[in-house]
């Protein structure tokens, strides 16, 4: 049976997008232990194999059941579209040990044998120590598994948000949600979500957080209970090419027209992106990419908009036509 979320008029005004480096860190940890998720991440998995082997992730995996409850203290609500990992991990570090113990016991009970295991009993025996150790382990996982690729991951996630924010303005929430994922349905101010387990909730003015994720693919994940603002996590657009190495697919005619650097930048903007992400993708100096972006924008081939801490660039209709060879 699907989960049902009932929207009032106030809820339609309180929907927002979020990007969370903490969430991606947790989902990267889950992905290492879930072969069904490996399809799009084979390159990342090969590159991370040796580094991941140096982390003892078992305590985190115990609190990440395949089906069931994951403790809220370990996954607090996303702070907003531009929160840093340091800001988010601070909320976990400040968790109430007794609340952490209660929620962790509930989570361990959803994994057969975990509650009675030696590691499970040790976590619950000293909840203050558990909070410290798991906070430290998440920090290690961030620095090892996610932070080296965060500019690339953040660019993809922010491009997803930019795209869907534009679509929200064009088609409204009821039109957008089924576009985001086929498991979302909308009818008469009620969102249906095809996920494991059934929930029904009247949002009562809280609205909804929509959060794209790289490592949660192919799952849609829901958080409906307090302290979460109702949240839906969905696979981000464009992850199929996330780990692909850059290739020179710039048309020669575009190179002759614009020069190689500007042509490469224009061609690379299949999705909105910022200067740092493009420089990383094209293996060019950020200063060079910035100069190319400014020239292309001044020529009417790009537009820019601020999102969070950075400026994202995307092609205008003329830029699209040139990049696709239709000019």
LINLINWO-V274061 format. One line per field, one symbol per residue. ss: DSSP state (H for helix, E for strand, C for the rest). Layout:
BEGIN
ss: ???
END
This chain:
BEGIN
ss: CCEEEECCHHHHHCCEEECCHHHHHHHHHHHHCCHHHCHHHHHHHHHHHHHHHCCCCHHHHHCCCCCCCCCHHHCCCCCCCCCCHHHHHHHHHCCCHHHHHHHHHHHHCCCCCCCCCHHHHHHHHCHHHHHHHHHHHHHHHHHHHHHHHHHHHHHHHHHHHHHHHHHHHHHHHHHHHHHHCCCEEEECCEEEECCCCCCEEECCCCCCEEEEECCCCCCCEEECCCCCCCEEEEECCCHHHCCCCCCCCCCHHHHHHHCHHHHHHHHHCCCCECHHHHHHHHCCCHHHHHHHHHHHHHCCCEEEEEECCEEEEEECHHHHHHHCCCC
END
